[in-house]
Amino acid sequence: MNYSAPWWLPGGNLQTIWAALSARRFAGPAPVFRRERWTTPDLDFVDVDFAENASRPDAPLLVIFHGLEGSSSSHYAEALAAVARAHGWACAVPHFRGCSGELNYAPRAYHSGDFEEIDWLLRRFKAEHAGPVLAVGVSLGGNALMRWAGEFGADAASVVSAVASVCSPLDLAASGWAIGRGFNRQVYTRMFLKTMVPKALAKLAQHPGLCSRDTVLAAHDLYAFDNVFTAPIHGFKDTDDYWTRASAKPHLRKIAVPALVLNALNDPFVPAWSLPQAGDVSRSVSLWQPAQGGHVGFPSAPPEAPFPGDVRAMPEAVAAFFEAHL
């Protein structure tokens, strides 16, 4: 991916924040979604938003797995859905449990390495869609997707034609360290905990005894929050065990389906030193690591729309990778 940020957006933080808050997400009308509720094997539910794209029944289906506390209204989800529409593809955004605006039923939520959930969702999409299935995961969703692709190896090709991760924390410990320091801690960590803590307290009210209310309230970074909530309710010993076992990076050598791993080197959340190199991945994996872009940013300023710019560079690059493998 050849990418350069506008001169007036220097640095990973500006490229991250501007893309999320101010840049245009799509050309033409906004994507319109239709929601379906799917019952999970454990009798919980996930909400899946399908873009109302005018696509053929046998057109490719782009499945978008969102990031931490994301949804179909996230800037990257709308931008990807709009690019899917431009390519004539169908598009769906499954919400991780608790992220669709309604608390899920079970005594669990979602986590970065939930490849079992990814597997169930993708196999249902494959069973119900006539055309090929393509899957892209953004940030947390990309780590979970790559964890799935590594776990299932050659069998993944029976489900998807290609996969991609965008700005994913493939080494969770490295990203946890990065987001817990300095500016990141003051801005991004606070932003995430602002919604994660109330959800955890609501889950505790729904399932008394699930965790400690006082320790949830005392959590001021993701390490502490994962230690008291995410890790134990999903079967991990603690944060260190969770981040180690859920990280996709050690599994990238086992991926046997065409896979794109896209990370900007100036991502505030994902240290460049933690990114996979050629020796860490299988021959099926393409590593794209542009110098700029921030975290799920990649804002651009084309001549026809120089300000405030748009975020179409990343979705179009991902779509081009998929087109090459259809």
KOLBA-102329 format. One record per residue (C-alpha): residue in one letter; residue number from 0; x, y, z negated. Coordinates in pm, 1 decimal. Example, Ala and Ser with C-alpha at 12.3 -4.5 7.8 and 13.67 -1.06 7.14 Angstrom:
<recs>
[rec "A",0,[1230.0,-450.0,-780.0]]
[rec "S",1,[1367.0,-106.0,-714.0]]
</recs>
This chain:
<recs>
[rec "M",0,[0.0,0.0,0.0]]
[rec "N",1,[149.1,331.7,106.9]]
[rec "Y",2,[14.3,590.6,-132.9]]
[rec "S",3,[109.6,940.3,-242.3]]
[rec "A",4,[-91.5,1150.7,-484.3]]
[rec "P",5,[-188.2,1510.3,-401.7]]
[rec "W",6,[84.4,1753.6,-504.7]]
[rec "W",7,[-152.0,1915.1,-753.2]]
[rec "L",8,[-198.0,1588.2,-945.4]]
[rec "P",9,[150.3,1502.2,-1076.4]]
[rec "G",10,[190.9,1215.8,-1321.0]]
[rec "G",11,[-1.5,907.0,-1414.9]]
[rec "N",12,[-228.6,1068.4,-1672.5]]
[rec "L",13,[-358.1,1338.0,-1438.4]]
[rec "Q",14,[-407.5,1084.4,-1160.4]]
[rec "T",15,[-600.7,860.7,-1400.0]]
[rec "I",16,[-823.5,1123.9,-1557.9]]
[rec "W",17,[-896.5,1326.8,-1243.6]]
[rec "A",18,[-998.1,1017.3,-1050.1]]
[rec "A",19,[-1241.3,911.4,-1320.6]]
[rec "L",20,[-1396.7,1250.0,-1388.0]]
[rec "S",21,[-1371.5,1476.5,-1084.5]]
[rec "A",22,[-1281.2,1308.9,-755.5]]
[rec "R",23,[-1545.0,1204.7,-502.2]]
[rec "R",24,[-1630.9,836.4,-527.4]]
[rec "F",25,[-1787.4,772.5,-187.3]]
[rec "A",26,[-1871.0,917.3,149.6]]
[rec "G",27,[-2241.0,938.9,229.1]]
[rec "P",28,[-2517.2,846.2,-15.3]]
[rec "A",29,[-2443.1,695.1,-353.1]]
[rec "P",30,[-2460.0,314.9,-377.6]]
[rec "V",31,[-2798.5,190.0,-498.5]]
[rec "F",32,[-2803.7,-121.0,-717.2]]
[rec "R",33,[-3069.9,-382.5,-783.5]]
[rec "R",34,[-3035.0,-569.4,-1112.7]]
[rec "E",35,[-3077.2,-940.0,-1176.8]]
[rec "R",36,[-3050.3,-1106.2,-1517.3]]
[rec "W",37,[-2876.7,-1442.9,-1515.0]]
[rec "T",38,[-2908.8,-1689.2,-1801.7]]
[rec "T",39,[-2569.9,-1824.1,-1903.5]]
[rec "P",40,[-2494.2,-2190.1,-1986.2]]
[rec "D",41,[-2499.8,-2099.9,-2359.0]]
[rec "L",42,[-2846.3,-1939.0,-2319.2]]
[rec "D",43,[-2717.1,-1583.7,-2338.6]]
[rec "F",44,[-2742.4,-1347.6,-2038.8]]
[rec "V",45,[-2538.0,-1137.0,-1802.1]]
[rec "D",46,[-2679.6,-858.9,-1586.9]]
[rec "V",47,[-2566.8,-854.4,-1223.9]]
[rec "D",48,[-2609.6,-542.0,-1012.4]]
[rec "F",49,[-2638.3,-604.0,-637.5]]
[rec "A",50,[-2570.1,-313.6,-404.1]]
[rec "E",51,[-2852.4,-251.1,-161.5]]
[rec "N",52,[-2620.8,-281.6,138.0]]
[rec "A",53,[-2760.3,-355.3,483.8]]
[rec "S",54,[-2548.7,-666.0,537.2]]
[rec "R",55,[-2607.1,-989.9,727.4]]
[rec "P",56,[-2691.8,-1298.5,518.5]]
[rec "D",57,[-2358.8,-1454.5,619.2]]
[rec "A",58,[-2153.0,-1138.8,562.9]]
[rec "P",59,[-1876.4,-1150.4,301.1]]
[rec "L",60,[-1982.2,-1083.7,-57.2]]
[rec "L",61,[-1752.1,-857.5,-260.6]]
[rec "V",62,[-1775.1,-936.5,-632.5]]
[rec "I",63,[-1639.0,-661.7,-858.9]]
[rec "F",64,[-1531.4,-745.9,-1214.4]]
[rec "H",65,[-1515.2,-422.7,-1411.2]]
[rec "G",66,[-1265.5,-310.0,-1672.2]]
[rec "L",67,[-1282.5,-255.3,-2047.1]]
[rec "E",68,[-1619.4,-95.3,-2128.8]]
[rec "G",69,[-1688.4,-48.3,-1758.4]]
[rec "S",70,[-2003.6,-108.9,-1553.3]]
[rec "S",71,[-2149.8,-67.7,-1205.4]]
[rec "S",72,[-2151.0,308.4,-1268.1]]
[rec "S",73,[-1773.2,325.3,-1318.4]]
[rec "H",74,[-1598.9,537.4,-1058.1]]
[rec "Y",75,[-1405.3,245.4,-913.6]]
[rec "A",76,[-1714.8,23.1,-892.6]]
[rec "E",77,[-1907.9,283.1,-695.1]]
[rec "A",78,[-1607.9,349.7,-472.0]]
[rec "L",79,[-1557.8,-22.1,-401.0]]
[rec "A",80,[-1930.1,-71.4,-338.4]]
[rec "A",81,[-1929.5,216.5,-89.0]]
[rec "V",82,[-1632.5,70.8,98.8]]
[rec "A",83,[-1804.3,-270.4,101.7]]
[rec "R",84,[-2107.6,-100.9,259.0]]
[rec "A",85,[-1885.8,58.8,523.7]]
[rec "H",86,[-1749.3,-287.3,611.2]]
[rec "G",87,[-2094.5,-442.3,631.9]]
[rec "W",88,[-2035.7,-657.6,323.7]]
[rec "A",89,[-2271.5,-749.6,43.7]]
[rec "C",90,[-2156.8,-639.8,-301.0]]
[rec "A",91,[-2228.5,-738.4,-661.1]]
[rec "V",92,[-2109.2,-617.2,-999.7]]
[rec "P",93,[-2158.2,-872.2,-1279.7]]
[rec "H",94,[-2143.1,-708.0,-1621.3]]
[rec "F",95,[-1942.3,-863.6,-1896.5]]
[rec "R",96,[-2157.8,-936.0,-2197.7]]
[rec "G",97,[-2269.6,-620.1,-2373.3]]
[rec "C",98,[-2163.2,-385.3,-2092.1]]
[rec "S",99,[-2490.6,-349.9,-1900.9]]
[rec "G",100,[-2655.3,-121.2,-2156.2]]
[rec "E",101,[-2815.3,-395.7,-2365.6]]
[rec "L",102,[-2661.6,-602.8,-2643.9]]
[rec "N",103,[-2623.7,-967.8,-2550.6]]
[rec "Y",104,[-2773.9,-1240.2,-2770.9]]
[rec "A",105,[-2484.3,-1470.4,-2862.3]]
[rec "P",106,[-2228.8,-1417.5,-3142.8]]
[rec "R",107,[-1965.4,-1319.4,-2887.2]]
[rec "A",108,[-1882.9,-1036.6,-2647.2]]
[rec "Y",109,[-1616.4,-1044.4,-2373.0]]
[rec "H",110,[-1239.2,-1056.5,-2357.9]]
[rec "S",111,[-944.3,-1016.8,-2123.0]]
[rec "G",112,[-886.4,-1385.0,-2057.5]]
[rec "D",113,[-1243.2,-1510.5,-2021.2]]
[rec "F",114,[-1175.5,-1729.0,-1718.3]]
[rec "E",115,[-1460.8,-1966.3,-1809.4]]
[rec "E",116,[-1711.2,-1683.4,-1763.3]]
[rec "I",117,[-1541.8,-1580.7,-1438.0]]
[rec "D",118,[-1563.6,-1940.6,-1316.4]]
[rec "W",119,[-1933.8,-1975.3,-1390.8]]
[rec "L",120,[-2015.6,-1643.5,-1224.6]]
[rec "L",121,[-1809.9,-1702.2,-911.5]]
[rec "R",122,[-1946.4,-2052.8,-859.7]]
[rec "R",123,[-2301.6,-1920.7,-884.4]]
[rec "F",124,[-2224.9,-1645.7,-634.0]]
[rec "K",125,[-2075.5,-1906.8,-401.0]]
[rec "A",126,[-2378.0,-2135.7,-436.2]]
[rec "E",127,[-2627.7,-1857.3,-364.8]]
[rec "H",128,[-2447.7,-1666.4,-87.1]]
[rec "A",129,[-2415.9,-1788.9,271.0]]
[rec "G",130,[-2098.4,-1598.3,355.8]]
[rec "P",131,[-1747.1,-1599.0,210.9]]
[rec "V",132,[-1692.8,-1466.7,-142.6]]
[rec "L",133,[-1421.5,-1210.9,-220.0]]
[rec "A",134,[-1344.9,-1108.4,-576.6]]
[rec "V",135,[-1169.8,-799.9,-711.3]]
[rec "G",136,[-1107.1,-735.1,-1078.5]]
[rec "V",137,[-1020.5,-393.5,-1215.4]]
[rec "S",138,[-801.2,-356.5,-1525.0]]
[rec "L",139,[-934.1,-607.9,-1783.5]]
[rec "G",140,[-1151.1,-769.4,-1515.7]]
[rec "G",141,[-845.9,-821.6,-1295.5]]
[rec "N",142,[-651.5,-996.1,-1570.0]]
[rec "A",143,[-945.5,-1229.3,-1633.1]]
[rec "L",144,[-981.8,-1294.7,-1258.5]]
[rec "M",145,[-612.0,-1374.8,-1211.7]]
[rec "R",146,[-621.8,-1590.0,-1523.7]]
[rec "W",147,[-903.4,-1782.2,-1351.6]]
[rec "A",148,[-717.3,-1809.7,-1021.6]]
[rec "G",149,[-411.6,-1946.0,-1199.6]]
[rec "E",150,[-613.5,-2185.1,-1412.6]]
[rec "F",151,[-796.1,-2340.7,-1118.4]]
[rec "G",152,[-508.7,-2341.3,-870.3]]
[rec "A",153,[-598.9,-2501.0,-537.7]]
[rec "D",154,[-961.9,-2551.3,-644.0]]
[rec "A",155,[-1014.5,-2173.9,-641.7]]
[rec "A",156,[-1012.0,-2183.9,-260.3]]
[rec "S",157,[-1338.0,-2377.6,-265.6]]
[rec "V",158,[-1501.7,-2078.3,-435.7]]
[rec "V",159,[-1336.7,-1763.6,-298.1]]
[rec "S",160,[-1156.2,-1663.6,18.9]]
[rec "A",161,[-928.1,-1416.5,-159.5]]
[rec "V",162,[-890.4,-1230.2,-489.1]]
[rec "A",163,[-738.3,-900.9,-598.1]]
[rec "S",164,[-648.7,-733.4,-925.0]]
[rec "V",165,[-619.5,-357.5,-957.4]]
[rec "C",166,[-416.7,-192.1,-1235.3]]
[rec "S",167,[-457.5,-498.8,-1453.0]]
[rec "P",168,[-271.2,-548.1,-1782.8]]
[rec "L",169,[-129.9,-887.1,-1685.0]]
[rec "D",170,[97.7,-877.9,-1991.4]]
[rec "L",171,[-152.3,-784.9,-2260.6]]
[rec "A",172,[104.3,-736.3,-2534.9]]
[rec "A",173,[298.3,-484.2,-2325.2]]
[rec "S",174,[-17.1,-290.6,-2239.7]]
[rec "G",175,[-141.2,-306.8,-2598.1]]
[rec "W",176,[188.4,-154.7,-2707.6]]
[rec "A",177,[163.0,119.1,-2442.6]]
[rec "I",178,[-195.0,222.4,-2514.9]]
[rec "G",179,[-127.7,234.7,-2889.0]]
[rec "R",180,[135.4,509.7,-2865.3]]
[rec "G",181,[137.3,888.3,-2841.8]]
[rec "F",182,[-96.2,1052.3,-2590.0]]
[rec "N",183,[-246.1,717.2,-2494.7]]
[rec "R",184,[-346.6,648.6,-2854.0]]
[rec "Q",185,[-498.0,992.1,-2900.1]]
[rec "V",186,[-695.7,994.7,-2572.7]]
[rec "Y",187,[-755.2,651.3,-2420.1]]
[rec "T",188,[-765.7,444.5,-2739.1]]
[rec "R",189,[-1015.9,684.1,-2895.2]]
[rec "M",190,[-1226.8,674.7,-2578.1]]
[rec "F",191,[-1247.2,295.3,-2582.3]]
[rec "L",192,[-1309.5,261.5,-2956.7]]
[rec "K",193,[-1587.6,519.9,-2937.4]]
[rec "T",194,[-1808.2,257.5,-2770.3]]
[rec "M",195,[-1640.6,-64.5,-2884.7]]
[rec "V",196,[-1680.0,-4.2,-3258.6]]
[rec "P",197,[-2056.6,67.5,-3245.0]]
[rec "K",198,[-2105.4,-243.0,-3030.3]]
[rec "A",199,[-1912.9,-452.6,-3282.5]]
[rec "L",200,[-2125.4,-314.9,-3567.5]]
[rec "A",201,[-2442.9,-389.1,-3369.9]]
[rec "K",202,[-2319.1,-742.7,-3309.3]]
[rec "L",203,[-2249.7,-777.1,-3682.8]]
[rec "A",204,[-2605.1,-661.0,-3762.5]]
[rec "Q",205,[-2734.4,-916.2,-3511.3]]
[rec "H",206,[-2517.5,-1193.8,-3659.2]]
[rec "P",207,[-2442.2,-1116.2,-4027.2]]
[rec "G",208,[-2106.2,-1246.0,-4144.2]]
[rec "L",209,[-1954.1,-1247.9,-3796.5]]
[rec "C",210,[-1679.9,-1005.7,-3902.0]]
[rec "S",211,[-1599.1,-746.7,-4167.8]]
[rec "R",212,[-1775.0,-413.0,-4131.3]]
[rec "D",213,[-1507.7,-229.5,-4330.6]]
[rec "T",214,[-1219.1,-361.7,-4121.8]]
[rec "V",215,[-1400.7,-282.3,-3797.0]]
[rec "L",216,[-1451.6,75.1,-3916.6]]
[rec "A",217,[-1086.6,93.5,-4022.5]]
[rec "A",218,[-958.2,-12.1,-3678.6]]
[rec "H",219,[-787.7,286.1,-3516.9]]
[rec "D",220,[-616.2,108.3,-3228.2]]
[rec "L",221,[-691.4,-183.8,-3000.1]]
[rec "Y",222,[-450.1,-413.8,-3183.5]]
[rec "A",223,[-641.2,-372.7,-3508.3]]
[rec "F",224,[-980.5,-396.0,-3335.8]]
[rec "D",225,[-886.6,-712.9,-3151.5]]
[rec "N",226,[-748.6,-859.0,-3474.1]]
[rec "V",227,[-1075.9,-819.8,-3663.4]]
[rec "F",228,[-1328.8,-862.0,-3381.4]]
[rec "T",229,[-1227.6,-969.6,-3030.4]]
[rec "A",230,[-979.4,-1240.1,-3125.6]]
[rec "P",231,[-1164.7,-1425.4,-3403.2]]
[rec "I",232,[-1511.0,-1429.1,-3244.4]]
[rec "H",233,[-1367.7,-1576.2,-2923.3]]
[rec "G",234,[-1164.9,-1851.1,-3087.4]]
[rec "F",235,[-821.6,-1691.3,-3111.9]]
[rec "K",236,[-616.6,-1689.2,-3433.5]]
[rec "D",237,[-533.2,-1317.2,-3419.8]]
[rec "T",238,[-440.4,-1040.6,-3177.1]]
[rec "D",239,[-97.8,-1185.8,-3099.6]]
[rec "D",240,[-248.4,-1525.6,-3019.1]]
[rec "Y",241,[-519.9,-1362.4,-2806.3]]
[rec "W",242,[-287.8,-1138.7,-2609.1]]
[rec "T",243,[-44.5,-1425.9,-2548.8]]
[rec "R",244,[-297.8,-1687.1,-2438.7]]
[rec "A",245,[-520.2,-1449.6,-2239.2]]
[rec "S",246,[-244.2,-1282.3,-2034.3]]
[rec "A",247,[-248.7,-1377.2,-1666.5]]
[rec "K",248,[117.8,-1306.0,-1590.6]]
[rec "P",249,[248.2,-1652.0,-1694.7]]
[rec "H",250,[-12.7,-1816.2,-1468.4]]
[rec "L",251,[55.1,-1622.9,-1146.9]]
[rec "R",252,[288.5,-1896.7,-1019.2]]
[rec "K",253,[-8.0,-2137.4,-1007.4]]
[rec "I",254,[-231.1,-1923.8,-783.7]]
[rec "A",255,[-304.1,-2100.8,-454.8]]
[rec "V",256,[-556.3,-1865.4,-293.2]]
[rec "P",257,[-462.3,-1536.3,-119.2]]
[rec "A",258,[-421.4,-1286.3,-402.5]]
[rec "L",259,[-334.2,-918.8,-419.4]]
[rec "V",260,[-183.1,-777.2,-738.6]]
[rec "L",261,[-191.0,-396.8,-716.6]]
[rec "N",262,[-32.7,-183.7,-990.1]]
[rec "A",263,[93.9,173.7,-987.3]]
[rec "L",264,[436.4,213.8,-1143.6]]
[rec "N",265,[320.6,523.9,-1333.7]]
[rec "D",266,[14.2,359.7,-1490.7]]
[rec "P",267,[-9.2,494.8,-1848.4]]
[rec "F",268,[-163.7,167.5,-1970.8]]
[rec "V",269,[60.8,-83.8,-1790.9]]
[rec "P",270,[437.5,-31.4,-1834.8]]
[rec "A",271,[631.5,-75.3,-1511.5]]
[rec "W",272,[881.9,-299.9,-1688.8]]
[rec "S",273,[602.7,-547.0,-1768.0]]
[rec "L",274,[483.8,-592.5,-1409.0]]
[rec "P",275,[536.1,-924.4,-1228.1]]
[rec "Q",276,[820.2,-953.5,-980.4]]
[rec "A",277,[858.9,-1187.3,-685.4]]
[rec "G",278,[997.5,-1465.7,-902.4]]
[rec "D",279,[693.2,-1453.5,-1129.6]]
[rec "V",280,[432.6,-1534.1,-863.9]]
[rec "S",281,[344.8,-1801.2,-610.3]]
[rec "R",282,[376.2,-1755.6,-234.7]]
[rec "S",283,[0.2,-1686.5,-225.0]]
[rec "V",284,[39.8,-1364.4,-424.3]]
[rec "S",285,[115.3,-1025.3,-269.0]]
[rec "L",286,[258.4,-761.9,-503.5]]
[rec "W",287,[182.0,-398.3,-420.8]]
[rec "Q",288,[345.1,-153.4,-661.5]]
[rec "P",289,[330.6,205.4,-535.3]]
[rec "A",290,[516.6,466.9,-737.3]]
[rec "Q",291,[203.0,673.2,-803.0]]
[rec "G",292,[-166.3,618.4,-870.6]]
[rec "G",293,[-210.2,612.6,-1247.9]]
[rec "H",294,[-458.0,370.8,-1402.2]]
[rec "V",295,[-730.7,293.5,-1147.3]]
[rec "G",296,[-676.2,638.6,-1008.2]]
[rec "F",297,[-515.3,667.3,-664.5]]
[rec "P",298,[-686.3,1001.4,-591.1]]
[rec "S",299,[-628.8,1133.4,-241.6]]
[rec "A",300,[-694.9,1464.1,-69.1]]
[rec "P",301,[-766.1,1404.5,301.3]]
[rec "P",302,[-771.8,1708.6,531.6]]
[rec "E",303,[-1149.7,1690.8,565.6]]
[rec "A",304,[-1199.4,1697.9,186.5]]
[rec "P",305,[-886.5,1841.4,24.4]]
[rec "F",306,[-1051.2,1936.7,-305.0]]
[rec "P",307,[-1150.0,1779.5,-538.7]]
[rec "G",308,[-1026.6,1480.8,-337.6]]
[rec "D",309,[-1163.9,1127.4,-342.8]]
[rec "V",310,[-1079.2,779.9,-472.5]]
[rec "R",311,[-1120.9,584.6,-149.8]]
[rec "A",312,[-751.8,499.6,-100.5]]
[rec "M",313,[-753.8,204.5,-339.0]]
[rec "P",314,[-1084.7,47.2,-224.8]]
[rec "E",315,[-982.9,79.4,138.7]]
[rec "A",316,[-645.1,-82.3,70.3]]
[rec "V",317,[-811.8,-371.0,-112.6]]
[rec "A",318,[-1065.5,-411.1,168.9]]
[rec "A",319,[-784.2,-419.2,427.0]]
[rec "F",320,[-614.2,-698.7,231.1]]
[rec "F",321,[-939.2,-894.8,223.4]]
[rec "E",322,[-1005.9,-837.8,593.4]]
[rec "A",323,[-666.6,-988.3,671.1]]
[rec "H",324,[-762.9,-1308.0,489.4]]
[rec "L",325,[-1116.6,-1358.6,617.3]]
</recs>
